[in-house]
Amino acid sequence: MESTTTYAWPRWAEAADGEALERWLAGHGWEVDPMVFMAGGLGQAVQVRPIGSAPDGSAPDGSAPDGPDPDGEAGLLILPGETVEFAGTRIRIARRIPAATGVRA
C-alpha cells in the first residue's frame, strides 16, 4: 500500500501500477502526461504534470503557469524504480536514504 505522500514507481511497471499511479496523482492535482512515453531497459518512465496544464506547463488558457508547480516547470519525469513525493503543491523525486553499510567510524 502506498503512502499518501509518496509513491514508488516500480521497475517493469504493469497496467495496474499505472492505474494506481494515476489515482495517486489525481488525489494531489496531477496527472500522467499522455504526450510523453519513454521505455528503457528497466521499464517505462512516466512524465507527470499538474492536471489541466499544457505540455509547456502553461495553464489551459495559455497563461503563465501559476498552479501546482511554483517554478513553472512543465512536469516531472519519473524513472523506473524511483519514489516520488507530494510536497505541498509539487511532485518531486523523494530523497534516498542510503542503506547502512555496517561500517562504523
Backbone as XML, in Angstrom:
<?xml version="1.0"?>
<chain id="A" units="angstrom">
  <residue number="1" name="MET">
    <atom name="N" x="0.839" y="-1.186" z="0.000"/>
    <atom name="CA" x="0.000" y="0.000" z="0.000"/>
    <atom name="C" x="0.881" y="1.246" z="0.000"/>
  </residue>
  <residue number="2" name="GLU">
    <atom name="N" x="0.525" y="2.199" z="-0.818"/>
    <atom name="CA" x="1.307" y="3.423" z="-0.942"/>
    <atom name="C" x="0.934" y="4.430" z="0.142"/>
  </residue>
  <residue number="3" name="SER">
    <atom name="N" x="1.890" y="5.222" z="0.517"/>
    <atom name="CA" x="1.667" y="6.329" z="1.441"/>
    <atom name="C" x="0.864" y="7.415" z="0.726"/>
  </residue>
  <residue number="4" name="THR">
    <atom name="N" x="0.240" y="8.282" z="1.479"/>
    <atom name="CA" x="-0.468" y="9.394" z="0.846"/>
    <atom name="C" x="0.504" y="10.452" z="0.348"/>
  </residue>
  <residue number="5" name="THR">
    <atom name="N" x="1.740" y="10.446" z="0.838"/>
    <atom name="CA" x="2.693" y="11.462" z="0.400"/>
    <atom name="C" x="3.764" y="10.928" z="-0.536"/>
  </residue>
  <residue number="6" name="THR">
    <atom name="N" x="3.925" y="9.613" z="-0.640"/>
    <atom name="CA" x="4.927" y="9.059" z="-1.547"/>
    <atom name="C" x="4.330" y="7.968" z="-2.416"/>
  </residue>
  <residue number="7" name="TYR">
    <atom name="N" x="4.965" y="7.775" z="-3.569"/>
    <atom name="CA" x="4.558" y="6.693" z="-4.472"/>
    <atom name="C" x="5.828" y="6.112" z="-5.096"/>
  </residue>
  <residue number="8" name="ALA">
    <atom name="N" x="5.990" y="4.801" z="-5.006"/>
    <atom name="CA" x="7.143" y="4.128" z="-5.595"/>
    <atom name="C" x="6.749" y="3.593" z="-6.970"/>
  </residue>
  <residue number="9" name="TRP">
    <atom name="N" x="7.353" y="4.153" z="-8.026"/>
    <atom name="CA" x="7.102" y="3.696" z="-9.395"/>
    <atom name="C" x="8.029" y="2.510" z="-9.635"/>
  </residue>
  <residue number="10" name="PRO">
    <atom name="N" x="7.471" y="1.312" z="-9.793"/>
    <atom name="CA" x="8.324" y="0.121" z="-9.856"/>
    <atom name="C" x="9.044" y="-0.053" z="-11.188"/>
  </residue>
  <residue number="11" name="ARG">
    <atom name="N" x="10.105" y="-0.803" z="-11.136"/>
    <atom name="CA" x="10.727" y="-1.253" z="-12.382"/>
    <atom name="C" x="9.767" y="-2.266" z="-12.990"/>
  </residue>
  <residue number="12" name="TRP">
    <atom name="N" x="9.723" y="-2.315" z="-14.293"/>
    <atom name="CA" x="8.842" y="-3.221" z="-15.032"/>
    <atom name="C" x="7.382" y="-3.033" z="-14.640"/>
  </residue>
  <residue number="13" name="ALA">
    <atom name="N" x="6.947" y="-1.788" z="-14.534"/>
    <atom name="CA" x="5.566" y="-1.469" z="-14.168"/>
    <atom name="C" x="4.583" y="-2.103" z="-15.140"/>
  </residue>
  <residue number="14" name="GLU">
    <atom name="N" x="3.453" y="-2.525" z="-14.595"/>
    <atom name="CA" x="2.382" y="-3.123" z="-15.390"/>
    <atom name="C" x="1.191" y="-2.171" z="-15.404"/>
  </residue>
  <residue number="15" name="ALA">
    <atom name="N" x="0.141" y="-2.545" z="-16.120"/>
    <atom name="CA" x="-1.042" y="-1.685" z="-16.258"/>
    <atom name="C" x="-1.620" y="-1.302" z="-14.896"/>
  </residue>
  <residue number="16" name="ALA">
    <atom name="N" x="-1.676" y="-2.239" z="-13.970"/>
    <atom name="CA" x="-2.232" y="-1.954" z="-12.642"/>
    <atom name="C" x="-1.391" y="-0.908" z="-11.906"/>
  </residue>
  <residue number="17" name="ASP">
    <atom name="N" x="-0.072" y="-0.927" z="-12.122"/>
    <atom name="CA" x="0.804" y="0.069" z="-11.498"/>
    <atom name="C" x="0.487" y="1.455" z="-12.048"/>
  </residue>
  <residue number="18" name="GLY">
    <atom name="N" x="0.270" y="1.539" z="-13.359"/>
    <atom name="CA" x="-0.074" y="2.812" z="-13.982"/>
    <atom name="C" x="-1.404" y="3.357" z="-13.475"/>
  </residue>
  <residue number="19" name="GLU">
    <atom name="N" x="-2.375" y="2.461" z="-13.303"/>
    <atom name="CA" x="-3.683" y="2.875" z="-12.781"/>
    <atom name="C" x="-3.558" y="3.388" z="-11.354"/>
  </residue>
  <residue number="20" name="ALA">
    <atom name="N" x="-2.759" y="2.705" z="-10.552"/>
    <atom name="CA" x="-2.558" y="3.137" z="-9.165"/>
    <atom name="C" x="-1.854" y="4.497" z="-9.127"/>
  </residue>
  <residue number="21" name="LEU">
    <atom name="N" x="-0.855" y="4.677" z="-9.999"/>
    <atom name="CA" x="-0.158" y="5.969" z="-10.063"/>
    <atom name="C" x="-1.128" y="7.072" z="-10.464"/>
  </residue>
  <residue number="22" name="GLU">
    <atom name="N" x="-1.972" y="6.832" z="-11.452"/>
    <atom name="CA" x="-2.937" y="7.845" z="-11.889"/>
    <atom name="C" x="-3.884" y="8.244" z="-10.756"/>
  </residue>
  <residue number="23" name="ARG">
    <atom name="N" x="-4.340" y="7.266" z="-9.971"/>
    <atom name="CA" x="-5.221" y="7.583" z="-8.826"/>
    <atom name="C" x="-4.480" y="8.415" z="-7.791"/>
  </residue>
  <residue number="24" name="TRP">
    <atom name="N" x="-3.235" y="8.034" z="-7.504"/>
    <atom name="CA" x="-2.445" y="8.759" z="-6.507"/>
    <atom name="C" x="-2.196" y="10.190" z="-6.970"/>
  </residue>
  <residue number="25" name="LEU">
    <atom name="N" x="-1.801" y="10.348" z="-8.233"/>
    <atom name="CA" x="-1.552" y="11.687" z="-8.769"/>
    <atom name="C" x="-2.813" y="12.545" z="-8.724"/>
  </residue>
  <residue number="26" name="ALA">
    <atom name="N" x="-3.949" y="11.984" z="-9.153"/>
    <atom name="CA" x="-5.207" y="12.743" z="-9.185"/>
    <atom name="C" x="-5.572" y="13.263" z="-7.798"/>
  </residue>
  <residue number="27" name="GLY">
    <atom name="N" x="-5.253" y="12.499" z="-6.786"/>
    <atom name="CA" x="-5.526" y="12.935" z="-5.416"/>
    <atom name="C" x="-4.710" y="14.144" z="-5.000"/>
  </residue>
  <residue number="28" name="HIS">
    <atom name="N" x="-3.658" y="14.440" z="-5.765"/>
    <atom name="CA" x="-2.787" y="15.583" z="-5.475"/>
    <atom name="C" x="-2.845" y="16.660" z="-6.552"/>
  </residue>
  <residue number="29" name="GLY">
    <atom name="N" x="-3.791" y="16.518" z="-7.508"/>
    <atom name="CA" x="-3.942" y="17.539" z="-8.546"/>
    <atom name="C" x="-2.986" y="17.387" z="-9.717"/>
  </residue>
  <residue number="30" name="TRP">
    <atom name="N" x="-2.455" y="16.198" z="-9.913"/>
    <atom name="CA" x="-1.515" y="15.926" z="-11.005"/>
    <atom name="C" x="-2.059" y="14.804" z="-11.875"/>
  </residue>
  <residue number="31" name="GLU">
    <atom name="N" x="-1.468" y="14.619" z="-13.062"/>
    <atom name="CA" x="-1.882" y="13.567" z="-13.987"/>
    <atom name="C" x="-0.686" y="13.086" z="-14.791"/>
  </residue>
  <residue number="32" name="VAL">
    <atom name="N" x="-0.833" y="11.904" z="-15.402"/>
    <atom name="CA" x="0.178" y="11.401" z="-16.330"/>
    <atom name="C" x="0.021" y="12.187" z="-17.627"/>
  </residue>
  <residue number="33" name="ASP">
    <atom name="N" x="1.126" y="12.644" z="-18.176"/>
    <atom name="CA" x="1.111" y="13.380" z="-19.444"/>
    <atom name="C" x="1.006" y="12.360" z="-20.575"/>
  </residue>
  <residue number="34" name="PRO">
    <atom name="N" x="-0.124" y="12.326" z="-21.297"/>
    <atom name="CA" x="-0.299" y="11.318" z="-22.342"/>
    <atom name="C" x="0.559" y="11.571" z="-23.584"/>
  </residue>
  <residue number="35" name="MET">
    <atom name="N" x="1.206" y="12.721" z="-23.654"/>
    <atom name="CA" x="2.019" y="13.064" z="-24.821"/>
    <atom name="C" x="3.441" y="12.511" z="-24.731"/>
  </residue>
  <residue number="36" name="VAL">
    <atom name="N" x="3.820" y="11.972" z="-23.574"/>
    <atom name="CA" x="5.193" y="11.517" z="-23.381"/>
    <atom name="C" x="5.197" y="10.038" z="-23.013"/>
  </residue>
  <residue number="37" name="PHE">
    <atom name="N" x="5.951" y="9.249" z="-23.757"/>
    <atom name="CA" x="6.148" y="7.840" z="-23.434"/>
    <atom name="C" x="7.617" y="7.520" z="-23.634"/>
  </residue>
  <residue number="38" name="MET">
    <atom name="N" x="8.231" y="6.928" z="-22.644"/>
    <atom name="CA" x="9.632" y="6.554" z="-22.732"/>
    <atom name="C" x="9.791" y="5.152" z="-22.153"/>
  </residue>
  <residue number="39" name="ALA">
    <atom name="N" x="10.441" y="4.291" z="-22.873"/>
    <atom name="CA" x="10.718" y="2.938" z="-22.391"/>
    <atom name="C" x="12.218" y="2.723" z="-22.370"/>
  </residue>
  <residue number="40" name="GLY">
    <atom name="N" x="12.661" y="1.998" z="-21.382"/>
    <atom name="CA" x="14.086" y="1.733" z="-21.267"/>
    <atom name="C" x="14.336" y="0.316" z="-20.784"/>
  </residue>
  <residue number="41" name="GLY">
    <atom name="N" x="15.565" y="0.033" z="-20.455"/>
    <atom name="CA" x="15.966" y="-1.298" z="-20.040"/>
    <atom name="C" x="15.325" y="-1.779" z="-18.753"/>
  </residue>
  <residue number="42" name="LEU">
    <atom name="N" x="14.846" y="-0.863" z="-17.919"/>
    <atom name="CA" x="14.235" y="-1.252" z="-16.642"/>
    <atom name="C" x="12.728" y="-1.006" z="-16.618"/>
  </residue>
  <residue number="43" name="GLY">
    <atom name="N" x="12.163" y="-0.710" z="-17.788"/>
    <atom name="CA" x="10.726" y="-0.458" z="-17.858"/>
    <atom name="C" x="10.442" y="0.948" z="-18.327"/>
  </residue>
  <residue number="44" name="GLN">
    <atom name="N" x="9.191" y="1.348" z="-18.205"/>
    <atom name="CA" x="8.810" y="2.653" z="-18.733"/>
    <atom name="C" x="8.986" y="3.775" z="-17.713"/>
  </residue>
  <residue number="45" name="ALA">
    <atom name="N" x="9.329" y="4.937" z="-18.243"/>
    <atom name="CA" x="9.372" y="6.161" z="-17.448"/>
    <atom name="C" x="8.034" y="6.867" z="-17.668"/>
  </residue>
  <residue number="46" name="VAL">
    <atom name="N" x="7.623" y="7.676" z="-16.716"/>
    <atom name="CA" x="6.335" y="8.349" z="-16.787"/>
    <atom name="C" x="6.531" y="9.841" z="-16.581"/>
  </residue>
  <residue number="47" name="GLN">
    <atom name="N" x="6.000" y="10.643" z="-17.491"/>
    <atom name="CA" x="6.005" y="12.102" z="-17.346"/>
    <atom name="C" x="4.700" y="12.496" z="-16.668"/>
  </residue>
  <residue number="48" name="VAL">
    <atom name="N" x="4.778" y="13.284" z="-15.609"/>
    <atom name="CA" x="3.575" y="13.751" z="-14.922"/>
    <atom name="C" x="3.549" y="15.277" z="-14.938"/>
  </residue>
  <residue number="49" name="ARG">
    <atom name="N" x="2.347" y="15.830" z="-14.794"/>
    <atom name="CA" x="2.172" y="17.282" z="-14.840"/>
    <atom name="C" x="0.945" y="17.656" z="-14.024"/>
  </residue>
  <residue number="50" name="PRO">
    <atom name="N" x="0.826" y="18.928" z="-13.665"/>
    <atom name="CA" x="-0.386" y="19.371" z="-12.976"/>
    <atom name="C" x="-1.608" y="19.139" z="-13.875"/>
  </residue>
  <residue number="51" name="ILE">
    <atom name="N" x="-2.727" y="18.743" z="-13.286"/>
    <atom name="CA" x="-3.944" y="18.496" z="-14.059"/>
    <atom name="C" x="-4.325" y="19.745" z="-14.831"/>
  </residue>
  <residue number="52" name="GLY">
    <atom name="N" x="-4.602" y="19.549" z="-16.121"/>
    <atom name="CA" x="-5.067" y="20.640" z="-16.968"/>
    <atom name="C" x="-3.983" y="21.509" z="-17.562"/>
  </residue>
  <residue number="53" name="SER">
    <atom name="N" x="-2.729" y="21.261" z="-17.247"/>
    <atom name="CA" x="-1.672" y="22.102" z="-17.809"/>
    <atom name="C" x="-1.335" y="21.638" z="-19.220"/>
  </residue>
  <residue number="54" name="ALA">
    <atom name="N" x="-0.868" y="22.571" z="-20.024"/>
    <atom name="CA" x="-0.437" y="22.261" z="-21.381"/>
    <atom name="C" x="0.946" y="21.621" z="-21.314"/>
  </residue>
  <residue number="55" name="PRO">
    <atom name="N" x="1.400" y="20.997" z="-22.398"/>
    <atom name="CA" x="2.721" y="20.359" z="-22.374"/>
    <atom name="C" x="3.870" y="21.288" z="-21.980"/>
  </residue>
  <residue number="56" name="ASP">
    <atom name="N" x="3.725" y="22.598" z="-22.212"/>
    <atom name="CA" x="4.789" y="23.534" z="-21.834"/>
    <atom name="C" x="4.661" y="24.032" z="-20.404"/>
  </residue>
  <residue number="57" name="GLY">
    <atom name="N" x="3.671" y="23.500" z="-19.658"/>
    <atom name="CA" x="3.487" y="23.893" z="-18.266"/>
    <atom name="C" x="2.525" y="25.037" z="-18.083"/>
  </residue>
  <residue number="58" name="SER">
    <atom name="N" x="2.014" y="25.612" z="-19.178"/>
    <atom name="CA" x="1.086" y="26.732" z="-19.040"/>
    <atom name="C" x="-0.308" y="26.234" z="-18.674"/>
  </residue>
  <residue number="59" name="ALA">
    <atom name="N" x="-1.105" y="27.149" z="-18.203"/>
    <atom name="CA" x="-2.489" y="26.847" z="-17.844"/>
    <atom name="C" x="-3.287" y="26.568" z="-19.117"/>
  </residue>
  <residue number="60" name="PRO">
    <atom name="N" x="-4.474" y="25.923" z="-19.004"/>
    <atom name="CA" x="-5.265" y="25.602" z="-20.190"/>
    <atom name="C" x="-5.587" y="26.812" z="-21.071"/>
  </residue>
  <residue number="61" name="ASP">
    <atom name="N" x="-5.676" y="28.013" z="-20.480"/>
    <atom name="CA" x="-5.980" y="29.207" z="-21.277"/>
    <atom name="C" x="-4.729" y="29.836" z="-21.895"/>
  </residue>
  <residue number="62" name="GLY">
    <atom name="N" x="-3.569" y="29.195" z="-21.721"/>
    <atom name="CA" x="-2.322" y="29.687" z="-22.303"/>
    <atom name="C" x="-1.561" y="30.651" z="-21.424"/>
  </residue>
  <residue number="63" name="SER">
    <atom name="N" x="-2.103" y="30.994" z="-20.258"/>
    <atom name="CA" x="-1.413" y="31.920" z="-19.365"/>
    <atom name="C" x="-0.212" y="31.239" z="-18.727"/>
  </residue>
  <residue number="64" name="ALA">
    <atom name="N" x="0.614" y="32.056" z="-18.135"/>
    <atom name="CA" x="1.816" y="31.534" z="-17.480"/>
    <atom name="C" x="1.426" y="30.579" z="-16.360"/>
  </residue>
  <residue number="65" name="PRO">
    <atom name="N" x="2.266" y="29.585" z="-16.105"/>
    <atom name="CA" x="1.959" y="28.638" z="-15.046"/>
    <atom name="C" x="1.926" y="29.321" z="-13.685"/>
  </residue>
  <residue number="66" name="ASP">
    <atom name="N" x="0.891" y="29.046" z="-12.938"/>
    <atom name="CA" x="0.835" y="29.554" z="-11.567"/>
    <atom name="C" x="0.151" y="28.538" z="-10.681"/>
  </residue>
  <residue number="67" name="GLY">
    <atom name="N" x="0.052" y="27.327" z="-11.182"/>
    <atom name="CA" x="-0.638" y="26.268" z="-10.474"/>
    <atom name="C" x="0.259" y="25.502" z="-9.546"/>
  </residue>
  <residue number="68" name="PRO">
    <atom name="N" x="0.140" y="24.178" z="-9.556"/>
    <atom name="CA" x="0.831" y="23.349" z="-8.587"/>
    <atom name="C" x="2.341" y="23.479" z="-8.549"/>
  </residue>
  <residue number="69" name="ASP">
    <atom name="N" x="3.001" y="23.849" z="-9.637"/>
    <atom name="CA" x="4.460" y="23.956" z="-9.607"/>
    <atom name="C" x="4.874" y="25.422" z="-9.630"/>
  </residue>
  <residue number="70" name="PRO">
    <atom name="N" x="5.308" y="25.953" z="-8.494"/>
    <atom name="CA" x="5.650" y="27.373" z="-8.423"/>
    <atom name="C" x="6.826" y="27.780" z="-9.300"/>
  </residue>
  <residue number="71" name="ASP">
    <atom name="N" x="7.638" y="26.811" z="-9.731"/>
    <atom name="CA" x="8.769" y="27.136" z="-10.598"/>
    <atom name="C" x="8.373" y="27.173" z="-12.065"/>
  </residue>
  <residue number="72" name="GLY">
    <atom name="N" x="7.124" y="26.842" z="-12.361"/>
    <atom name="CA" x="6.649" y="26.890" z="-13.736"/>
    <atom name="C" x="7.177" y="25.777" z="-14.613"/>
  </residue>
  <residue number="73" name="GLU">
    <atom name="N" x="7.634" y="24.691" z="-14.024"/>
    <atom name="CA" x="8.129" y="23.578" z="-14.819"/>
    <atom name="C" x="6.962" y="22.801" z="-15.403"/>
  </residue>
  <residue number="74" name="ALA">
    <atom name="N" x="7.185" y="22.210" z="-16.577"/>
    <atom name="CA" x="6.115" y="21.504" z="-17.283"/>
    <atom name="C" x="5.702" y="20.213" z="-16.593"/>
  </residue>
  <residue number="75" name="GLY">
    <atom name="N" x="6.530" y="19.659" z="-15.779"/>
    <atom name="CA" x="6.192" y="18.413" z="-15.115"/>
    <atom name="C" x="7.424" y="17.737" z="-14.569"/>
  </residue>
  <residue number="76" name="LEU">
    <atom name="N" x="7.306" y="16.437" z="-14.376"/>
    <atom name="CA" x="8.398" y="15.669" z="-13.781"/>
    <atom name="C" x="8.456" y="14.313" z="-14.467"/>
  </residue>
  <residue number="77" name="LEU">
    <atom name="N" x="9.630" y="13.863" z="-14.819"/>
    <atom name="CA" x="9.827" y="12.546" z="-15.407"/>
    <atom name="C" x="10.198" y="11.580" z="-14.290"/>
  </residue>
  <residue number="78" name="ILE">
    <atom name="N" x="9.393" y="10.537" z="-14.124"/>
    <atom name="CA" x="9.636" y="9.533" z="-13.089"/>
    <atom name="C" x="10.230" y="8.302" z="-13.766"/>
  </residue>
  <residue number="79" name="LEU">
    <atom name="N" x="11.431" y="7.947" z="-13.381"/>
    <atom name="CA" x="12.131" y="6.798" z="-13.960"/>
    <atom name="C" x="11.782" y="5.524" z="-13.199"/>
  </residue>
  <residue number="80" name="PRO">
    <atom name="N" x="11.940" y="4.359" z="-13.844"/>
    <atom name="CA" x="11.657" y="3.098" z="-13.158"/>
    <atom name="C" x="12.477" y="2.968" z="-11.875"/>
  </residue>
  <residue number="81" name="GLY">
    <atom name="N" x="11.810" y="2.556" z="-10.814"/>
    <atom name="CA" x="12.485" y="2.366" z="-9.537"/>
    <atom name="C" x="12.562" y="3.606" z="-8.667"/>
  </residue>
  <residue number="82" name="GLU">
    <atom name="N" x="12.081" y="4.743" z="-9.153"/>
    <atom name="CA" x="12.129" y="5.967" z="-8.345"/>
    <atom name="C" x="10.872" y="6.096" z="-7.483"/>
  </residue>
  <residue number="83" name="THR">
    <atom name="N" x="11.054" y="6.758" z="-6.364"/>
    <atom name="CA" x="9.937" y="7.097" z="-5.490"/>
    <atom name="C" x="9.744" y="8.598" z="-5.569"/>
  </residue>
  <residue number="84" name="VAL">
    <atom name="N" x="8.490" y="9.013" z="-5.724"/>
    <atom name="CA" x="8.174" y="10.433" z="-5.768"/>
    <atom name="C" x="7.383" y="10.792" z="-4.524"/>
  </residue>
  <residue number="85" name="GLU">
    <atom name="N" x="7.428" y="12.066" z="-4.188"/>
    <atom name="CA" x="6.669" y="12.517" z="-3.030"/>
    <atom name="C" x="5.916" y="13.782" z="-3.375"/>
  </residue>
  <residue number="86" name="PHE">
    <atom name="N" x="4.770" y="13.928" z="-2.727"/>
    <atom name="CA" x="3.975" y="15.130" z="-2.861"/>
    <atom name="C" x="4.431" y="16.052" z="-1.743"/>
  </residue>
  <residue number="87" name="ALA">
    <atom name="N" x="4.904" y="17.234" z="-2.122"/>
    <atom name="CA" x="5.450" y="18.184" z="-1.155"/>
    <atom name="C" x="4.740" y="19.517" z="-1.318"/>
  </residue>
  <residue number="88" name="GLY">
    <atom name="N" x="3.665" y="19.693" z="-0.603"/>
    <atom name="CA" x="2.910" y="20.942" z="-0.697"/>
    <atom name="C" x="2.104" y="20.987" z="-1.974"/>
  </residue>
  <residue number="89" name="THR">
    <atom name="N" x="2.631" y="21.657" z="-2.988"/>
    <atom name="CA" x="1.940" y="21.744" z="-4.267"/>
    <atom name="C" x="2.723" y="21.077" z="-5.389"/>
  </residue>
  <residue number="90" name="ARG">
    <atom name="N" x="3.841" y="20.462" z="-5.069"/>
    <atom name="CA" x="4.717" y="19.873" z="-6.094"/>
    <atom name="C" x="4.843" y="18.370" z="-5.920"/>
  </residue>
  <residue number="91" name="ILE">
    <atom name="N" x="5.202" y="17.756" z="-7.028"/>
    <atom name="CA" x="5.628" y="16.361" z="-7.011"/>
    <atom name="C" x="7.129" y="16.405" z="-7.281"/>
  </residue>
  <residue number="92" name="ARG">
    <atom name="N" x="7.894" y="15.698" z="-6.476"/>
    <atom name="CA" x="9.343" y="15.684" z="-6.677"/>
    <atom name="C" x="9.880" y="14.285" z="-6.367"/>
  </residue>
  <residue number="93" name="ILE">
    <atom name="N" x="11.093" y="14.037" z="-6.836"/>
    <atom name="CA" x="11.742" y="12.760" z="-6.550"/>
    <atom name="C" x="12.097" y="12.747" z="-5.067"/>
  </residue>
  <residue number="94" name="ALA">
    <atom name="N" x="11.710" y="11.671" z="-4.392"/>
    <atom name="CA" x="11.975" y="11.561" z="-2.956"/>
    <atom name="C" x="13.461" y="11.360" z="-2.718"/>
  </residue>
  <residue number="95" name="ARG">
    <atom name="N" x="13.934" y="11.945" z="-1.665"/>
    <atom name="CA" x="15.336" y="11.800" z="-1.285"/>
    <atom name="C" x="15.599" y="10.360" z="-0.867"/>
  </residue>
  <residue number="96" name="ARG">
    <atom name="N" x="16.685" y="9.816" z="-1.344"/>
    <atom name="CA" x="17.045" y="8.441" z="-0.984"/>
    <atom name="C" x="17.877" y="8.438" z="0.275"/>
  </residue>
  <residue number="97" name="ILE">
    <atom name="N" x="17.598" y="7.482" z="1.114"/>
    <atom name="CA" x="18.394" y="7.304" z="2.326"/>
    <atom name="C" x="19.244" y="6.067" z="2.128"/>
  </residue>
  <residue number="98" name="PRO">
    <atom name="N" x="20.573" y="6.232" z="2.105"/>
    <atom name="CA" x="21.441" y="5.073" z="1.859"/>
    <atom name="C" x="21.268" y="4.006" z="2.929"/>
  </residue>
  <residue number="99" name="ALA">
    <atom name="N" x="21.359" y="2.770" z="2.510"/>
    <atom name="CA" x="21.284" y="1.655" z="3.448"/>
    <atom name="C" x="22.536" y="1.650" z="4.314"/>
  </residue>
  <residue number="100" name="ALA">
    <atom name="N" x="22.380" y="1.188" z="5.516"/>
    <atom name="CA" x="23.526" y="1.089" z="6.421"/>
    <atom name="C" x="24.532" y="0.096" z="5.841"/>
  </residue>
  <residue number="101" name="THR">
    <atom name="N" x="25.780" y="0.455" z="5.888"/>
    <atom name="CA" x="26.822" y="-0.418" z="5.339"/>
    <atom name="C" x="27.405" y="-1.352" z="6.380"/>
  </residue>
  <residue number="102" name="GLY">
    <atom name="N" x="27.096" y="-1.104" z="7.623"/>
    <atom name="CA" x="27.657" y="-1.930" z="8.685"/>
    <atom name="C" x="29.047" y="-1.496" z="9.108"/>
  </residue>
  <residue number="103" name="VAL">
    <atom name="N" x="29.607" y="-0.503" z="8.431"/>
    <atom name="CA" x="30.932" y="0.001" z="8.779"/>
    <atom name="C" x="30.754" y="1.174" z="9.727"/>
  </residue>
  <residue number="104" name="ARG">
    <atom name="N" x="31.451" y="1.137" z="10.831"/>
    <atom name="CA" x="31.356" y="2.222" z="11.793"/>
    <atom name="C" x="32.688" y="2.944" z="11.886"/>
  </residue>
  <residue number="105" name="ALA">
    <atom name="N" x="32.594" y="4.239" z="12.053"/>
    <atom name="CA" x="33.815" y="5.045" z="12.157"/>
    <atom name="C" x="34.388" y="5.003" z="13.547"/>
  </residue>
</chain>
